[in-house]
Every structure is written in C-alpha cells, then in structure tokens.
Amino acid sequence: MIKNKSISIDKKKTNHIAEFLTDAQLRAEIEKCEYCEEKPCKEACPVDCSPADFIMAVKVGSRADYRRSAALIMGSNPLGGVCGAVCPDTHCVKACVHRTFDSAVNIPAVQATIIEKAKQQDVMPEFETFPLNGKKVAILGAGPAGIGAAAVLAQKGYTIDIFDKSKTPGGMCNLIPDSRLSPNVLKTDIDFFLTLGKISFKDIKKLTAGMKGYDAVLNATGLDEVFIPPMIGSESAIDWMKYLSNANRYSVKGKRVAIIGGGAVALDCAEEALAHGASNVEMFALETWSEMPLTAKERQATQELGIAITGRVRVTEILKKGKLVTGLKTIKVVLPRGKKFHPKNINDLKGTEQILPNVDFVIIATGARSSIQKTNNARMFYTGDMVTGPTTVVEAVAAGKNSAMEIDAFISGSRYKPDVTKIDGKTKSRVIMPGRVMLPVPIKAEFFGREIISPFLLSAAPPSDGYEQMKKAYEAGWAGGVMKTAFDNIPIHIPSEYMFAFSKSTYANCDNVSGHQLERVCREVKKLVKEFPDRLTIASTGGPVTGNDELDSAVWQSNTKKLEAADAMGIEYSLSCPQGGDGTKGDIVSQDAELTAKIIDWIME
C-alpha cells in the first residue's frame, strides 16, 4: 500500500528517454493554433480535453499560465502528461483544421511539454477535495481505466482502494519504452492523481473474497492474457508482456531477433531489442507496412531504426535445435480483393512455405485478451479494454471516467444521464473533475500610475455619449471609456447622413462628434468619477483652427481647464474629427505635423 502522496520509479529499461519540445518549438506550435470556435480537436479527444483552450491559456508563458493550462488538461485527464507523450495522431491531431492547410498542430507534444514545464516550475494544479461521503469503492487494476475512474470517484468523496499486482501504478503504461514515455512523466501524473482524494494502492493478493466492505467494485484489469496464435514451437518464444515488463532479464545482445506482430506493441518490442544490443530486428506481420496500425511517427521510427518488416506472412513454426532457437518457418498470406484487412480475412497461399534461418530470439506480440469472466453481481462493474477491446491510453481513461459516473449513480440511487445531446460511446467522456480550480487571469493594468481593473476601454462613440451610457458600461464591467467628443459654445452641425441607423437597436452618429455641449459633459464626468472612482473616465474635446492663434488657443485651453476642473482622469484631443469647428481645417489637422505641434504647445502652456 502506498500511504504517501508520491510514487517511486521502478522501471529497469533503457537509458533512451523521450524528449519534450524546446521553447522555440513550443512557441511555433502555439502560434499555429487558430483557437477555433467549434473546437474539433476537443470533440475528437476521448476525454474531451480542449487543446484550443489549454494552448490559449499558456500563450503568454508565465508560471501562472502554465498552472492554468495544466489545470485545464488534468481536469479532463488525470494522465494528461502520459497521454501527451503517447497519444496517437488519430484523435485531436487528425481533427486539427491546420492539417488541411499545411500540417496539424502537434497537440500531444504541446500537452506533454506544458505538463513537464508545470512540474519543473512547481506550478502543477491543486484541485479541491471534498468531504468523504462514507462510501468505499474497490478498483481492480491500476491502469488508465482504473485511474480515470478513481480520479472522478475520489473527487466525489468516495474512499478508493486500487488493487494491482504491480508495485508501480500505471498498468500497461509501465511497459511503454522510455523512448516514448519517460517514467518521470508517469510519476508526475500519479503524484497529481494521489492528491485528488482518499486513494490507496494495495497488493491484489490482499483482495478478500466477496469484496466485503465495499459499496461497489470496478474491474479495470484490462487485457491481462497474452494471445498466442497457433504455431508449432511457440513455447520457445517470449511473449511481449514478459519482455516489456523487464527487457534486461533477456539477453539479446548480438542476437538476431524476430518479432511476430505488426502493431505498436510489436514496435515497442523491436525498439527495446535494438536498445539492448540486438544485431538485427525483423517484424513479421499479416499486414503490409501501410496496413500496420501505427502512427506516422511510429512508421518513421521503423525506418530510422532500421527495423526490417516482412508483411503478408504468417509464422507457422519456431525452429529450434535443443533449447536454442534457430529459425522460423513461414507461409505467405493473401487478402482477397475488395476486402479490408482483418486477420479473419487472411488466407494462406499454398506452396509459399519458407524456412528462414539465422533467428536467435523470438518475441510474440500479437495482442492480448481478458481472462475475466463477468458476473451478474449488481455491485460489480467493468470498464476499459476488457469491455471495449484494445484502445489507446486516453480512450481507457475516458471509459474509466464514464464508469465512475455509473457507479456514483448506482450508489446514490439515481440514474447517470450524460449531459450531452448524443450518445458518445464508452470511450468518449465529457466528465470534468469537480474540484478543478481555475486560476483567474490577472488583467489589471496601469494608466499613468493609476491602477484600472482591465486594459479594455470604450472609445469615443455612441455607447459612451453621456452619463447613462457610461454608467451601463461600467456596471457591465468595462474598466473605463472615452466620452464622445464635445465642444464649448459652438453650434453642433451633424449632417443627416451621419444619423443613419440600421435599426432601433443600433446607434446612429457613429462618425461625428457628440450633440452635447461641453458644459453638460463636464457635469456628467464629475458624476461618473464620484460614483465609479475605480474606473477610468476620460473626456474628448477639441477646438477651432481658424488661423487666429490667439483666439484659437484660448478655446483649446478653456476646454482643457473645464475638463480638469470636472476631475476628468484623462483628456483626448480630437485632431482628426470632421467637426473641429465648421469652416475650419477639421479632419486634416492631424495630417499637419506643424499645426499638431502648435496645438500641443497651446494645451501644455
């Protein structure tokens, strides 16, 4: 039983550790994101994690941003770091809109890097925990499905005991080579997971008959039994589960290794064999290279590592001399025209039998199945790969989260109804950890030493043309605004075309000055400043430019002094307004640098 809130790493594998994105690479991927409104990447994610949101959250790159982004990820997926490292390109990446333009955002790598940086900067999110509800749930299996279920239930106040035969939580994640999944990534996720509530790991040998004392039991033991296809001499081979559990136990240095299988697990075995000194590694598969269930990155790895692949063959016998493996006997297979690949559709091609010598070591990696027989016990639930068949890590987590909601409904006597308008299936879950705490984004700003609640201000326009409009804006949360440009003792002429409005719910006079005199605006400014001292109330004014500098400057200065006396927090001078005093230069003032400088001098006197 693990009593503390941290796990130790006990993985005897290779020294080749998976790497994360550099700062430059991370920035490049972040800049590619379009932050789509419909978020197809989120819909394609089995746990409903939103890349558009967690990428937006981290865009500035501060420590608080990494905490916020990590909270978004881990709130949907307690194995957020692991999934970032091992997720295939068939989920969010496939749905990325950039894929049809140039290339998709490398979402998994971004996700993995965000969690790693949050860990490095000591800003991993801390979720709220809830009072214990007095109910206990036993979970069999500490793999992704079990962890997904335990996370949700623990957040709901259940006491969780997870039983597993391994001392290290993670299930099959522990068998993924370090070149794809660093053990430290798994440790980071498990350490976070253990903070979500009252969760304990226990040796499955301590499992009591009948599971007394538990209100529900969830079986998440996955595909625990290796599938060995019919072949003579299979007892001379090592199955993939044993090999990946401890590759150091088997001496392959200098040996010619044959891998029977064409999937990701077979490739993992091939990589490990090469990392442990195998002189040659060859994969034998029923599929062709293009049919193998591998991601683009995994296909590239087969070429970069020099792994030989022989497709459309079936191994019928493992040859040996005494106890030593000496070769393989194979037969070519064919897929009938018009049929999609499936092992059941494959036929042997008679007369193509062949003996392949010079094989010293054989690993069988053709999948696994569940050895568990389901019962009708109402307290017993089943989830993960044992129900769905082989899936990805993230799909297993999703299945576990959904099962947790079913268990919660069972114990509470209600019925679980997913909050969606469509059936998502067992491997799509929209459940969010209820204790997720989203750190508010600080948006306070300064305006010449004055602190304001945000940098968002209304410009001089109809929505700011008067006390009532500004009051509504402030009550709605605006940090400030510039009231519409007003003059003193000048007849306001607003051409009729400026008064056009699209409808009764829209404003007119969007392009011209206010119809209010400056005296009224000063009264409104004073009232707004008194009622909303934390908001930035700015007024806008101007003056004539007739060529009589003495008279013109007096008006500009008078308007300024009146607004200062009204306690305006800032004054905008309209040098490009069409009004500017009818018959004067008006909107060309700002295009005359000399004239603009002259007006500034008048104001500053």
C-alpha positions as CSV (number, residue, x, y, z in Angstrom):
1,M,0.0,0.0,0.0
2,I,1.3,3.4,-0.9
3,K,0.5,5.7,2.0
4,N,2.2,8.9,0.9
5,K,1.3,11.2,-2.0
6,S,4.2,10.2,-4.2
7,I,5.4,7.1,-6.0
8,S,8.8,5.8,-6.7
9,I,10.0,4.7,-10.1
10,D,10.9,1.0,-10.5
11,K,11.5,0.6,-14.2
12,K,14.5,-1.4,-15.5
13,K,14.5,-0.4,-19.1
14,T,16.6,1.6,-21.5
15,N,18.5,4.9,-20.9
16,H,17.0,6.5,-24.0
17,I,14.5,9.0,-22.6
18,A,11.7,10.7,-24.6
19,E,12.3,14.4,-25.1
20,F,10.0,17.4,-24.9
21,L,9.6,20.4,-27.2
22,T,12.2,23.2,-26.9
23,D,11.0,26.7,-26.1
24,A,11.2,27.6,-29.7
25,Q,9.4,24.5,-30.9
26,L,6.7,25.1,-28.3
27,R,6.2,28.7,-29.4
28,A,6.0,27.7,-33.0
29,E,3.3,25.1,-32.3
30,I,1.3,27.6,-30.1
31,E,1.4,30.2,-32.8
32,K,-0.1,27.7,-35.3
33,C,-3.3,27.2,-33.3
34,E,-6.4,29.0,-34.7
35,Y,-8.4,28.7,-31.5
36,C,-11.4,27.5,-33.5
37,E,-14.8,28.4,-32.1
38,E,-16.2,24.9,-32.8
39,K,-13.0,23.2,-31.4
40,P,-12.9,20.0,-33.5
41,C,-9.8,19.0,-31.6
42,K,-11.8,18.9,-28.3
43,E,-14.6,16.8,-29.9
44,A,-12.0,14.4,-31.2
45,C,-10.4,13.9,-27.8
46,P,-11.8,10.9,-25.9
47,V,-11.6,12.7,-22.6
48,D,-13.0,16.0,-24.0
49,C,-9.8,17.9,-23.3
50,S,-9.7,21.2,-25.2
51,P,-6.4,21.9,-26.9
52,A,-7.7,25.3,-28.2
53,D,-8.3,26.3,-24.6
54,F,-5.1,25.0,-22.9
55,I,-2.9,26.4,-25.7
56,M,-4.6,29.8,-25.4
57,A,-4.1,29.6,-21.6
58,V,-0.3,29.1,-21.9
59,K,0.3,31.6,-24.7
60,V,2.0,34.3,-22.6
61,G,4.2,31.7,-21.0
62,S,4.2,32.9,-17.4
63,R,4.2,30.5,-14.4
64,A,0.6,31.3,-13.7
65,D,-0.2,30.5,-17.4
66,Y,1.4,27.0,-17.1
67,R,-0.6,26.3,-13.9
68,R,-3.8,27.4,-15.6
69,S,-3.1,25.4,-18.7
70,A,-2.1,22.3,-16.7
71,A,-5.4,22.6,-14.8
72,L,-7.4,22.5,-18.0
73,I,-5.6,19.4,-19.1
74,M,-5.6,17.5,-15.8
75,G,-9.2,18.4,-15.1
76,S,-10.2,16.3,-18.1
77,N,-7.4,13.7,-17.9
78,P,-5.5,12.7,-14.7
79,L,-3.0,11.1,-17.1
80,G,-2.5,14.3,-19.0
81,G,1.3,14.0,-19.2
82,V,1.3,10.4,-20.2
83,C,-1.3,11.0,-23.0
84,G,0.7,13.9,-24.3
85,A,3.6,11.6,-24.6
86,V,1.9,8.6,-26.2
87,C,-1.3,9.7,-27.8
88,P,-1.5,8.7,-31.5
89,D,-2.3,11.1,-34.3
90,T,-5.8,9.6,-34.7
91,H,-7.6,11.8,-32.2
92,C,-7.1,15.6,-31.8
93,V,-4.3,15.8,-34.3
94,K,-6.4,14.2,-37.0
95,A,-9.2,16.8,-36.3
96,C,-6.9,19.9,-36.3
97,V,-8.0,22.3,-39.1
98,H,-4.4,23.1,-39.8
99,R,-4.0,19.6,-41.2
100,T,-5.8,20.6,-44.3
101,F,-3.7,23.7,-44.8
102,D,-0.1,22.8,-44.0
103,S,0.3,20.5,-41.0
104,A,-1.6,19.9,-37.8
105,V,-0.6,21.5,-34.5
106,N,1.5,18.8,-32.7
107,I,-1.0,18.8,-29.9
108,P,0.2,15.8,-27.9
109,A,3.8,17.2,-27.8
110,V,2.5,20.6,-26.7
111,Q,0.4,18.9,-24.0
112,A,3.3,16.8,-22.7
113,T,5.6,19.9,-22.6
114,I,3.1,22.0,-20.7
115,I,2.7,19.4,-18.0
116,E,6.5,18.9,-17.8
117,K,7.1,22.7,-17.5
118,A,4.4,23.0,-14.9
119,K,6.2,20.3,-12.9
120,Q,9.6,21.9,-13.4
121,Q,8.3,25.3,-12.3
122,D,6.4,23.8,-9.3
123,V,3.0,25.0,-10.5
124,M,1.2,21.7,-11.0
125,P,-2.5,22.5,-10.3
126,E,-4.0,21.7,-6.9
127,F,-7.7,20.6,-7.1
128,E,-10.2,21.0,-4.2
129,T,-11.0,17.8,-2.3
130,F,-14.5,17.1,-0.9
131,P,-15.6,15.7,2.4
132,L,-15.7,11.9,2.5
133,N,-19.2,10.6,1.9
134,G,-18.8,7.4,3.9
135,K,-18.8,5.1,0.8
136,K,-16.0,2.9,-0.4
137,V,-15.2,1.6,-3.9
138,A,-12.6,-1.1,-4.8
139,I,-11.0,-0.8,-8.2
140,L,-9.2,-3.8,-9.7
141,G,-6.4,-2.6,-11.9
142,A,-4.2,0.5,-11.7
143,G,-4.1,1.1,-15.4
144,P,-5.5,4.1,-17.3
145,A,-9.2,3.0,-17.0
146,G,-8.8,2.3,-13.2
147,I,-7.0,5.7,-12.7
148,G,-9.7,7.5,-14.7
149,A,-12.5,6.0,-12.6
150,A,-10.7,6.5,-9.3
151,A,-10.0,10.2,-10.0
152,V,-13.6,11.0,-10.6
153,L,-14.9,9.0,-7.6
154,A,-12.3,10.3,-5.3
155,Q,-13.3,13.9,-6.3
156,K,-16.8,13.0,-5.3
157,G,-15.8,12.0,-1.8
158,Y,-15.5,8.2,-2.2
159,T,-12.7,6.3,-0.4
160,I,-10.9,4.4,-3.1
161,D,-8.8,1.3,-2.8
162,I,-7.0,0.3,-6.0
163,F,-5.7,-3.3,-6.2
164,D,-3.0,-4.3,-8.6
165,K,-0.3,-7.0,-8.9
166,S,2.3,-4.4,-9.8
167,K,4.0,-2.1,-7.2
168,T,4.1,0.7,-9.7
169,P,0.7,2.2,-10.8
170,G,0.0,2.8,-14.4
171,G,-0.8,-0.7,-15.8
172,M,0.4,-1.2,-19.4
173,C,1.9,2.3,-19.3
174,N,4.8,0.8,-17.4
175,L,5.5,-1.4,-20.4
176,I,5.9,1.5,-22.9
177,P,9.6,2.0,-23.8
178,D,11.3,5.1,-22.3
179,S,12.0,6.3,-25.8
180,R,8.2,7.0,-26.0
181,L,7.3,7.5,-22.3
182,S,9.7,8.7,-19.7
183,P,9.0,7.1,-16.3
184,N,9.2,10.5,-14.7
185,V,6.1,11.6,-16.8
186,L,4.1,8.8,-15.4
187,K,5.3,9.6,-11.9
188,T,4.2,13.2,-12.3
189,D,0.7,12.2,-13.3
190,I,0.4,9.6,-10.5
191,D,1.7,12.1,-7.9
192,F,-1.0,14.5,-9.1
193,F,-3.6,11.8,-9.1
194,L,-3.0,10.9,-5.5
195,T,-3.9,14.5,-4.4
196,L,-7.5,14.2,-5.7
197,G,-8.9,12.5,-2.7
198,K,-8.5,9.5,-0.4
199,I,-6.8,7.0,-2.7
200,S,-4.7,4.0,-1.7
201,F,-2.9,1.4,-3.8
202,K,-2.9,-2.2,-2.5
203,D,-1.4,-5.5,-3.4
204,I,-4.1,-7.6,-5.3
205,K,-3.0,-10.6,-3.2
206,K,-4.8,-8.9,-0.2
207,L,-8.1,-8.9,-2.1
208,T,-10.7,-10.5,0.1
209,A,-13.3,-12.9,-1.1
210,G,-16.6,-11.2,-1.8
211,M,-15.1,-7.8,-1.6
212,K,-16.8,-7.1,1.8
213,G,-16.9,-3.6,3.0
214,Y,-17.1,-2.0,-0.5
215,D,-20.2,-0.4,-1.9
216,A,-19.1,-1.1,-5.4
217,V,-16.3,-2.9,-7.2
218,L,-14.9,-1.9,-10.6
219,N,-12.9,-4.4,-12.6
220,A,-10.5,-2.5,-14.8
221,T,-7.9,-5.3,-15.2
222,G,-7.7,-4.8,-19.0
223,L,-6.4,-7.4,-21.4
224,D,-4.3,-9.5,-19.0
225,E,-3.8,-12.6,-21.0
226,V,-1.4,-12.6,-24.0
227,F,-2.8,-14.0,-27.2
228,I,-0.5,-16.6,-28.8
229,P,-1.6,-17.5,-32.4
230,P,-1.4,-21.2,-33.3
231,M,2.1,-22.2,-34.3
232,I,4.5,-25.0,-33.6
233,G,7.2,-24.3,-31.0
234,S,5.6,-21.2,-29.5
235,E,6.9,-22.2,-26.1
236,S,10.4,-21.3,-27.3
237,A,9.3,-17.6,-27.7
238,I,8.9,-14.9,-25.2
239,D,5.6,-13.1,-25.1
240,W,5.6,-9.3,-25.4
241,M,4.2,-8.7,-21.9
242,K,7.0,-10.6,-20.2
243,Y,9.6,-9.0,-22.4
244,L,8.5,-5.4,-22.0
245,S,8.0,-5.9,-18.2
246,N,11.7,-6.4,-17.8
247,A,13.8,-6.4,-21.0
248,N,17.0,-6.5,-19.1
249,R,16.1,-10.0,-18.0
250,Y,16.6,-11.3,-21.5
251,S,19.9,-11.3,-23.3
252,V,19.5,-10.2,-26.9
253,K,22.9,-8.6,-27.4
254,G,24.4,-9.6,-30.7
255,K,21.3,-11.7,-31.5
256,R,19.0,-11.7,-34.5
257,V,15.6,-11.0,-33.1
258,A,12.3,-11.8,-34.8
259,I,9.1,-10.0,-33.7
260,I,5.8,-11.7,-34.6
261,G,3.2,-9.0,-34.9
262,G,2.7,-5.7,-36.7
263,G,1.2,-3.2,-34.2
264,A,2.5,-0.6,-31.7
265,V,3.4,-3.2,-29.1
266,A,5.4,-5.2,-31.6
267,L,7.3,-2.0,-32.5
268,D,7.9,-1.3,-28.8
269,C,9.5,-4.8,-28.5
270,A,11.6,-4.1,-31.6
271,E,12.8,-0.8,-30.2
272,E,13.7,-2.4,-26.9
273,A,15.6,-5.2,-28.5
274,L,17.7,-2.8,-30.5
275,A,18.3,-0.7,-27.4
276,H,19.6,-3.8,-25.7
277,G,22.1,-4.6,-28.4
278,A,20.3,-6.9,-30.9
279,S,22.3,-7.1,-34.1
280,N,19.2,-7.3,-36.3
281,V,15.5,-7.0,-35.7
282,E,12.8,-8.0,-38.1
283,M,9.0,-7.8,-37.7
284,F,6.8,-10.5,-39.3
285,A,3.2,-9.4,-39.8
286,L,0.0,-10.4,-41.6
287,E,-0.4,-6.7,-42.6
288,T,1.5,-4.8,-45.2
289,W,3.6,-1.9,-44.0
290,S,0.8,0.6,-44.9
291,E,-1.8,-1.5,-43.1
292,M,0.0,-1.8,-39.8
293,P,-1.9,0.0,-37.0
294,L,1.0,2.5,-36.5
295,T,1.0,6.3,-36.3
296,A,3.1,8.4,-38.8
297,K,5.7,8.9,-36.1
298,E,5.9,5.1,-35.4
299,R,6.2,4.3,-39.1
300,Q,9.0,6.8,-39.3
301,A,10.7,5.1,-36.4
302,T,10.7,1.7,-38.2
303,Q,12.8,3.3,-41.0
304,E,15.1,5.4,-38.8
305,L,15.9,2.5,-36.6
306,G,16.5,0.1,-39.5
307,I,13.8,-2.3,-38.4
308,A,13.1,-4.8,-41.2
309,I,9.5,-5.6,-41.9
310,T,8.2,-8.6,-43.7
311,G,4.5,-8.3,-44.4
312,R,1.8,-10.7,-45.6
313,V,3.4,-13.7,-43.9
314,R,2.3,-16.0,-41.1
315,V,4.8,-17.7,-38.9
316,T,3.8,-21.4,-38.7
317,E,6.7,-22.7,-36.6
318,I,9.6,-21.6,-34.5
319,L,12.5,-23.9,-35.3
320,K,15.0,-24.9,-32.7
321,K,17.9,-27.2,-32.0
322,G,17.7,-28.5,-28.5
323,K,16.7,-25.4,-26.5
324,L,18.1,-22.9,-28.9
325,V,16.0,-21.1,-31.5
326,T,17.5,-21.5,-35.0
327,G,14.9,-20.0,-37.3
328,L,11.3,-19.7,-38.5
329,K,9.0,-21.4,-40.9
330,T,6.6,-19.1,-42.6
331,I,3.9,-19.1,-45.3
332,K,2.7,-16.2,-47.4
333,V,-0.8,-15.0,-47.0
334,V,-3.2,-13.1,-49.2
335,L,-6.1,-10.7,-48.6
336,P,-9.0,-11.2,-51.0
337,R,-9.6,-8.4,-53.4
338,G,-12.1,-5.8,-52.2
339,K,-11.8,-6.8,-48.5
340,K,-10.4,-4.6,-45.7
341,F,-7.6,-6.1,-43.7
342,H,-8.6,-8.2,-40.7
343,P,-6.9,-11.4,-39.6
344,K,-10.1,-13.4,-40.3
345,N,-10.0,-12.3,-43.9
346,I,-6.4,-13.5,-44.5
347,N,-5.9,-16.8,-46.4
348,D,-2.7,-18.9,-46.6
349,L,-1.1,-19.1,-50.0
350,K,-0.2,-22.8,-50.5
351,G,3.1,-23.6,-51.9
352,T,4.8,-20.5,-50.5
353,E,6.2,-22.1,-47.3
354,Q,9.7,-20.9,-46.5
355,I,12.3,-21.6,-43.9
356,L,14.2,-18.6,-42.5
357,P,17.4,-19.5,-40.7
358,N,19.6,-17.2,-38.6
359,V,17.0,-16.3,-36.0
360,D,18.2,-16.5,-32.4
361,F,15.4,-14.9,-30.4
362,V,11.6,-14.7,-30.9
363,I,9.1,-12.3,-29.3
364,I,5.4,-12.9,-29.9
365,A,3.5,-9.5,-29.9
366,T,0.1,-10.4,-31.4
367,G,-2.1,-8.8,-28.8
368,A,-3.9,-9.8,-25.6
369,R,-7.4,-10.6,-24.3
370,S,-9.2,-10.6,-21.0
371,S,-9.3,-13.7,-18.8
372,I,-12.1,-12.4,-16.6
373,Q,-15.5,-14.0,-16.6
374,K,-18.2,-11.4,-15.9
375,T,-20.7,-12.0,-13.1
376,N,-24.2,-10.7,-12.6
377,N,-23.4,-9.1,-9.2
378,A,-25.1,-5.7,-9.1
379,R,-22.1,-4.2,-7.2
380,M,-19.6,-5.3,-9.9
381,F,-18.8,-3.0,-12.8
382,Y,-16.5,-3.5,-15.7
383,T,-14.6,-0.9,-17.7
384,G,-11.6,-0.3,-20.0
385,D,-10.1,-2.6,-22.6
386,M,-11.7,-5.7,-21.1
387,V,-15.0,-4.2,-22.3
388,T,-14.1,-2.3,-25.4
389,G,-11.1,-4.3,-26.7
390,P,-7.7,-2.8,-27.2
391,T,-7.8,1.0,-27.2
392,T,-5.4,3.9,-26.6
393,V,-4.5,5.2,-23.1
394,V,-6.7,8.2,-23.4
395,E,-9.7,6.1,-24.5
396,A,-9.2,3.9,-21.5
397,V,-9.2,6.9,-19.2
398,A,-12.4,8.1,-20.8
399,A,-14.0,4.7,-20.3
400,G,-13.0,4.8,-16.6
401,K,-14.5,8.2,-16.1
402,N,-17.8,7.1,-17.6
403,S,-17.9,4.0,-15.4
404,A,-17.2,6.2,-12.3
405,M,-20.4,8.2,-13.1
406,E,-22.3,4.9,-13.4
407,I,-21.0,3.7,-10.0
408,D,-21.8,7.1,-8.4
409,A,-25.4,6.8,-9.8
410,F,-25.7,3.2,-8.6
411,I,-24.6,4.0,-5.0
412,S,-26.6,7.2,-4.8
413,G,-29.7,5.5,-6.2
414,S,-30.0,7.8,-9.2
415,R,-29.5,7.2,-12.9
416,Y,-26.5,8.5,-14.7
417,K,-27.5,10.7,-17.7
418,P,-24.6,12.1,-19.7
419,D,-25.1,15.9,-20.2
420,V,-24.9,15.6,-24.0
421,T,-27.5,15.5,-26.8
422,K,-26.0,12.5,-28.4
423,I,-24.6,9.1,-27.5
424,D,-20.8,9.4,-27.3
425,G,-20.0,5.7,-26.6
426,K,-17.9,4.2,-23.9
427,T,-14.6,5.8,-25.0
428,K,-15.8,9.4,-25.0
429,S,-16.3,11.1,-21.7
430,R,-17.2,14.8,-21.0
431,V,-16.7,14.4,-17.3
432,I,-14.6,17.1,-15.6
433,M,-13.0,16.8,-12.2
434,P,-15.4,18.7,-9.9
435,G,-12.5,20.0,-7.8
436,R,-10.7,21.7,-10.6
437,V,-9.8,25.2,-9.6
438,M,-9.2,27.6,-12.5
439,L,-6.8,30.4,-11.6
440,P,-8.3,33.7,-12.7
441,V,-6.4,35.5,-15.4
442,P,-5.0,38.8,-14.0
443,I,-5.9,41.6,-16.3
444,K,-5.4,44.6,-14.2
445,A,-3.5,47.4,-15.9
446,E,-2.0,50.8,-15.2
447,F,-2.7,54.1,-16.8
448,F,0.0,56.7,-15.9
449,G,0.3,55.2,-12.4
450,R,-3.5,54.7,-11.9
451,E,-4.5,51.1,-11.5
452,I,-7.5,50.0,-13.5
453,I,-9.4,46.7,-13.5
454,S,-8.5,45.8,-17.1
455,P,-7.0,47.4,-20.2
456,F,-10.3,47.3,-22.0
457,L,-11.8,50.8,-22.6
458,L,-14.7,52.2,-24.7
459,S,-13.6,54.5,-27.4
460,A,-15.4,57.8,-28.1
461,A,-18.5,56.6,-29.8
462,P,-22.3,56.5,-29.3
463,P,-22.0,53.8,-26.4
464,S,-20.0,56.4,-24.4
465,D,-22.1,59.5,-25.4
466,G,-23.4,60.5,-22.0
467,Y,-23.8,59.6,-18.3
468,E,-26.4,56.8,-18.8
469,Q,-24.4,55.0,-21.5
470,M,-21.2,55.2,-19.4
471,K,-22.9,54.0,-16.3
472,K,-24.3,50.9,-18.1
473,A,-20.8,50.2,-19.5
474,Y,-19.2,50.4,-16.0
475,E,-21.9,48.2,-14.5
476,A,-21.2,45.7,-17.3
477,G,-17.6,45.6,-16.3
478,W,-15.8,48.0,-18.6
479,A,-12.7,49.5,-17.0
480,G,-13.2,52.9,-18.5
481,G,-14.2,54.9,-21.5
482,V,-13.6,58.0,-23.6
483,M,-16.8,60.1,-23.8
484,K,-17.8,61.3,-27.2
485,T,-16.0,64.4,-28.4
486,A,-17.7,67.6,-27.1
487,F,-17.1,71.4,-27.7
488,D,-18.0,74.5,-25.8
489,N,-20.3,77.2,-27.2
490,I,-20.0,76.0,-30.8
491,P,-23.1,75.2,-32.8
492,I,-23.1,71.5,-33.4
493,H,-23.9,70.6,-37.0
494,I,-24.3,66.9,-37.6
495,P,-25.2,66.1,-41.3
496,S,-28.3,63.9,-41.7
497,E,-26.4,61.1,-43.3
498,Y,-24.4,60.7,-40.1
499,M,-27.7,59.9,-38.2
500,F,-28.4,56.8,-40.2
501,A,-29.1,53.7,-38.0
502,F,-29.6,50.1,-39.2
503,S,-32.4,49.5,-36.7
504,K,-33.9,50.8,-33.4
505,S,-31.4,48.6,-31.5
506,T,-28.4,50.2,-33.2
507,Y,-26.7,53.6,-32.8
508,A,-26.6,56.5,-35.2
509,N,-23.9,59.2,-35.3
510,C,-21.0,56.8,-35.2
511,D,-18.7,59.0,-37.2
512,N,-19.3,62.5,-35.9
513,V,-19.0,64.5,-32.6
514,S,-21.4,64.5,-29.7
515,G,-24.5,66.5,-29.9
516,H,-24.0,67.5,-26.2
517,Q,-22.3,70.8,-25.2
518,L,-19.1,70.5,-23.1
519,E,-20.8,72.1,-20.1
520,R,-23.1,69.1,-19.9
521,V,-20.3,66.6,-20.4
522,C,-18.3,68.2,-17.5
523,R,-21.2,67.6,-15.2
524,E,-21.5,64.0,-16.3
525,V,-17.8,63.4,-15.9
526,K,-17.8,64.7,-12.4
527,K,-20.7,62.4,-11.5
528,L,-19.1,59.4,-13.1
529,V,-15.8,59.9,-11.3
530,K,-17.6,60.2,-8.0
531,E,-19.7,57.1,-8.5
532,F,-17.1,55.0,-10.1
533,P,-13.7,56.1,-8.7
534,D,-12.0,52.8,-9.8
535,R,-12.9,53.4,-13.5
536,L,-11.0,55.5,-16.0
537,T,-13.4,58.3,-17.1
538,I,-11.8,60.2,-20.0
539,A,-13.4,63.1,-21.9
540,S,-12.7,64.1,-25.5
541,T,-12.7,67.7,-26.8
542,G,-11.1,69.9,-29.4
543,G,-11.2,73.5,-30.7
544,P,-11.1,75.7,-33.7
545,V,-8.2,76.2,-36.1
546,T,-9.0,79.4,-37.9
547,G,-5.6,80.9,-38.3
548,N,-6.1,83.3,-35.4
549,D,-3.8,81.7,-32.9
550,E,-4.7,83.9,-30.1
551,L,-8.4,83.2,-30.2
552,D,-8.0,79.5,-31.2
553,S,-5.5,78.8,-28.4
554,A,-7.9,80.4,-25.8
555,V,-10.7,77.9,-26.8
556,W,-8.4,74.8,-26.6
557,Q,-7.1,75.9,-23.2
558,S,-10.5,76.8,-21.9
559,N,-11.9,73.4,-22.8
560,T,-8.9,71.7,-21.1
561,K,-9.3,73.7,-17.9
562,K,-13.1,72.9,-17.7
563,L,-12.5,69.2,-18.0
564,E,-9.6,69.3,-15.5
565,A,-12.0,71.1,-13.1
566,A,-14.5,68.3,-13.6
567,D,-11.9,65.8,-12.4
568,A,-11.6,64.0,-15.8
569,M,-8.9,61.3,-15.4
570,G,-7.7,61.9,-19.0
571,I,-8.4,64.1,-21.9
572,E,-8.4,63.1,-25.5
573,Y,-7.9,65.8,-28.1
574,S,-9.6,65.2,-31.4
575,L,-7.3,66.4,-34.1
576,S,-9.0,64.4,-36.9
577,C,-12.6,65.0,-36.2
578,P,-14.6,66.3,-39.2
579,Q,-16.2,68.9,-36.9
580,G,-13.3,70.9,-35.5
581,G,-15.4,74.0,-35.8
582,D,-17.4,74.3,-39.0
583,G,-15.5,76.0,-41.8
584,T,-12.1,75.2,-40.3
585,K,-9.4,72.6,-41.2
586,G,-11.1,69.9,-39.2
587,D,-10.1,66.4,-40.2
588,I,-6.8,67.5,-41.8
589,V,-5.3,68.9,-38.6
590,S,-3.7,65.6,-37.7
591,Q,-2.1,65.4,-41.1
592,D,-0.3,68.7,-40.5
593,A,2.7,68.0,-38.1
594,E,3.5,71.6,-37.6
595,L,-0.1,72.5,-36.8
596,T,-0.4,69.5,-34.4
597,A,2.7,70.6,-32.6
598,K,1.3,74.1,-32.2
599,I,-1.9,72.8,-30.7
600,I,0.1,70.6,-28.2
601,D,2.0,73.7,-27.2
602,W,-1.3,75.6,-26.5
603,I,-2.5,72.8,-24.3
604,M,0.8,72.5,-22.4
605,E,1.0,76.2,-21.6
